[in-house]
Amino acid sequence: MTNPSTPRPNPMRPKNLGEVEQLVMDFLWTHGPSSSEACREALASSRPMKDSTIRTVLRRLEDKGYLQHEVDGRTFIYKALDARQNVAVRAVKSIIDRFCGGSAEQLVLGMVDNAVLDRKQLERLTRKISERAEKEKSSRKEGKL
């Protein structure tokens, strides 16, 4: 029998993840719902932890709104509340708001100016922008018919 925990609201501004929290989230995003023991065992080679430590990390991630748990018998099964990409988007949005005055354009221009994006990435970005512009253009035309 499973009992879902009370989901915590996702904050608008994501709470930062510590190094160990990031490792745990990476494991859960890759492997799906898991017990604390499965997390601890999987991370043991790179980051050995006591059982109480992994439970504390999982509880903190739950408090921060990244996880929720269900109870299966006497075992807590933890799962990510959101996909990795969605969490990354919110983190980047927070950076844009804090450091670029809310302008994604400023961020991208800074990345181009500082050679963070290589030629292939810039070409993909250019294609994506063109596709989006075409889609919006055709949507406007359909709306006016």
C-alpha positions as a Markdown table, in Angstrom:
| # | Residue | x | y | z |
|---|---|---|---|---|
| 1 | Met | 0.0 | 0.0 | 0.0 |
| 2 | Thr | 1.4 | 3.4 | -0.9 |
| 3 | Asn | 0.7 | 6.8 | 0.8 |
| 4 | Pro | 1.9 | 9.8 | -1.1 |
| 5 | Ser | 3.5 | 12.5 | 1.0 |
| 6 | Thr | 1.9 | 16.0 | 0.9 |
| 7 | Pro | 3.5 | 17.7 | -2.1 |
| 8 | Arg | 5.2 | 20.9 | -1.2 |
| 9 | Pro | 4.7 | 23.8 | -3.5 |
| 10 | Asn | 7.4 | 24.5 | -6.0 |
| 11 | Pro | 8.9 | 27.9 | -5.2 |
| 12 | Met | 9.1 | 30.5 | -7.9 |
| 13 | Arg | 12.8 | 31.0 | -7.1 |
| 14 | Pro | 14.5 | 27.6 | -6.9 |
| 15 | Lys | 16.4 | 26.9 | -3.8 |
| 16 | Asn | 20.1 | 26.1 | -4.5 |
| 17 | Leu | 21.3 | 22.5 | -4.4 |
| 18 | Gly | 24.4 | 21.6 | -2.5 |
| 19 | Glu | 26.9 | 19.2 | -4.1 |
| 20 | Val | 25.5 | 16.1 | -2.4 |
| 21 | Glu | 21.9 | 17.2 | -3.1 |
| 22 | Gln | 22.8 | 17.5 | -6.7 |
| 23 | Leu | 24.3 | 14.0 | -6.8 |
| 24 | Val | 21.1 | 12.6 | -5.2 |
| 25 | Met | 18.9 | 14.5 | -7.7 |
| 26 | Asp | 21.1 | 13.3 | -10.6 |
| 27 | Phe | 20.6 | 9.7 | -9.4 |
| 28 | Leu | 16.8 | 10.1 | -9.1 |
| 29 | Trp | 16.4 | 11.8 | -12.4 |
| 30 | Thr | 18.4 | 9.0 | -14.1 |
| 31 | His | 17.0 | 6.0 | -12.2 |
| 32 | Gly | 13.5 | 7.1 | -11.2 |
| 33 | Pro | 11.8 | 6.5 | -7.9 |
| 34 | Ser | 14.1 | 5.0 | -5.3 |
| 35 | Ser | 14.5 | 4.2 | -1.6 |
| 36 | Ser | 17.1 | 6.0 | 0.5 |
| 37 | Glu | 19.1 | 2.7 | 0.6 |
| 38 | Ala | 19.2 | 2.5 | -3.2 |
| 39 | Cys | 20.4 | 6.1 | -3.4 |
| 40 | Arg | 23.0 | 5.5 | -0.7 |
| 41 | Glu | 24.3 | 2.3 | -2.3 |
| 42 | Ala | 24.5 | 3.9 | -5.8 |
| 43 | Leu | 26.5 | 6.9 | -4.5 |
| 44 | Ala | 28.7 | 4.9 | -2.2 |
| 45 | Ser | 31.6 | 4.7 | -4.6 |
| 46 | Ser | 31.8 | 8.4 | -5.2 |
| 47 | Arg | 30.3 | 9.8 | -2.0 |
| 48 | Pro | 30.0 | 7.3 | 0.9 |
| 49 | Met | 27.3 | 8.2 | 3.4 |
| 50 | Lys | 25.7 | 6.8 | 6.5 |
| 51 | Asp | 22.0 | 5.9 | 6.3 |
| 52 | Ser | 21.1 | 8.9 | 8.5 |
| 53 | Thr | 23.0 | 11.2 | 6.2 |
| 54 | Ile | 21.2 | 10.2 | 3.0 |
| 55 | Arg | 17.9 | 10.4 | 4.8 |
| 56 | Thr | 18.7 | 13.9 | 5.9 |
| 57 | Val | 19.7 | 14.9 | 2.3 |
| 58 | Leu | 16.4 | 13.4 | 1.0 |
| 59 | Arg | 14.3 | 15.2 | 3.6 |
| 60 | Arg | 16.0 | 18.5 | 2.8 |
| 61 | Leu | 15.4 | 18.0 | -0.9 |
| 62 | Glu | 11.7 | 17.3 | -0.1 |
| 63 | Asp | 11.6 | 20.4 | 2.1 |
| 64 | Lys | 13.0 | 22.5 | -0.8 |
| 65 | Gly | 10.3 | 21.1 | -3.1 |
| 66 | Tyr | 12.5 | 18.9 | -5.4 |
| 67 | Leu | 11.1 | 15.5 | -4.1 |
| 68 | Gln | 8.2 | 13.8 | -2.6 |
| 69 | His | 7.9 | 10.4 | -1.1 |
| 70 | Glu | 5.4 | 7.6 | -1.0 |
| 71 | Val | 5.4 | 4.9 | 1.7 |
| 72 | Asp | 5.6 | 1.3 | 0.5 |
| 73 | Gly | 5.2 | -0.9 | 3.5 |
| 74 | Arg | 7.8 | 0.7 | 5.8 |
| 75 | Thr | 10.0 | 2.0 | 3.1 |
| 76 | Phe | 10.0 | 5.6 | 1.8 |
| 77 | Ile | 10.2 | 5.8 | -2.0 |
| 78 | Tyr | 11.5 | 9.2 | -3.2 |
| 79 | Lys | 10.8 | 10.6 | -6.6 |
| 80 | Ala | 11.6 | 13.9 | -8.3 |
| 81 | Leu | 8.7 | 16.3 | -8.5 |
| 82 | Asp | 9.9 | 17.8 | -11.8 |
| 83 | Ala | 12.0 | 16.8 | -14.7 |
| 84 | Arg | 15.7 | 17.8 | -14.8 |
| 85 | Gln | 15.2 | 20.1 | -17.7 |
| 86 | Asn | 12.3 | 22.0 | -16.0 |
| 87 | Val | 14.4 | 22.5 | -12.9 |
| 88 | Ala | 17.3 | 23.7 | -15.1 |
| 89 | Val | 15.0 | 26.2 | -16.9 |
| 90 | Arg | 13.8 | 27.6 | -13.5 |
| 91 | Ala | 17.4 | 27.9 | -12.3 |
| 92 | Val | 18.5 | 29.7 | -15.5 |
| 93 | Lys | 15.4 | 32.0 | -15.3 |
| 94 | Ser | 16.5 | 32.9 | -11.8 |
| 95 | Ile | 19.9 | 33.8 | -13.0 |
| 96 | Ile | 18.5 | 35.9 | -15.8 |
| 97 | Asp | 16.3 | 37.7 | -13.4 |
| 98 | Arg | 19.1 | 38.3 | -10.9 |
| 99 | Phe | 22.0 | 39.1 | -13.2 |
| 100 | Cys | 20.5 | 40.2 | -16.5 |
| 101 | Gly | 17.6 | 42.3 | -15.4 |
| 102 | Gly | 15.2 | 39.7 | -16.7 |
| 103 | Ser | 16.6 | 39.8 | -20.3 |
| 104 | Ala | 17.3 | 36.3 | -21.8 |
| 105 | Glu | 18.8 | 38.2 | -24.7 |
| 106 | Gln | 21.4 | 39.7 | -22.5 |
| 107 | Leu | 22.3 | 36.3 | -21.2 |
| 108 | Val | 22.6 | 34.7 | -24.6 |
| 109 | Leu | 24.6 | 37.7 | -26.0 |
| 110 | Gly | 26.9 | 37.4 | -23.0 |
| 111 | Met | 27.4 | 33.7 | -23.7 |
| 112 | Val | 28.1 | 34.4 | -27.4 |
| 113 | Asp | 30.5 | 37.3 | -26.5 |
| 114 | Asn | 32.4 | 35.0 | -24.1 |
| 115 | Ala | 32.5 | 32.0 | -26.4 |
| 116 | Val | 30.4 | 29.8 | -24.2 |
| 117 | Leu | 28.5 | 28.6 | -27.2 |
| 118 | Asp | 30.4 | 26.9 | -30.0 |
| 119 | Arg | 29.5 | 27.2 | -33.7 |
| 120 | Lys | 27.3 | 24.1 | -33.8 |
| 121 | Gln | 25.3 | 25.3 | -30.8 |
| 122 | Leu | 24.9 | 28.7 | -32.4 |
| 123 | Glu | 23.7 | 27.2 | -35.6 |
| 124 | Arg | 21.1 | 25.0 | -33.7 |
| 125 | Leu | 20.0 | 28.1 | -31.8 |
| 126 | Thr | 19.6 | 30.1 | -35.1 |
| 127 | Arg | 17.5 | 27.2 | -36.6 |
| 128 | Lys | 15.3 | 27.0 | -33.5 |
| 129 | Ile | 14.7 | 30.7 | -33.5 |
| 130 | Ser | 13.8 | 30.6 | -37.3 |
| 131 | Glu | 11.4 | 27.7 | -36.7 |
| 132 | Arg | 9.7 | 29.5 | -33.8 |
| 133 | Ala | 9.3 | 32.7 | -35.9 |
| 134 | Glu | 7.8 | 30.7 | -38.8 |
| 135 | Lys | 5.4 | 28.9 | -36.4 |
| 136 | Glu | 4.3 | 32.2 | -34.9 |
| 137 | Lys | 3.9 | 33.7 | -38.3 |
| 138 | Ser | 1.7 | 30.8 | -39.5 |
| 139 | Ser | -0.3 | 30.9 | -36.3 |
| 140 | Arg | -1.1 | 34.6 | -36.8 |
| 141 | Lys | -2.1 | 34.0 | -40.4 |
| 142 | Glu | -4.5 | 31.2 | -39.3 |
| 143 | Gly | -6.0 | 33.4 | -36.6 |
| 144 | Lys | -6.8 | 36.1 | -39.1 |
| 145 | Leu | -8.5 | 33.8 | -41.6 |
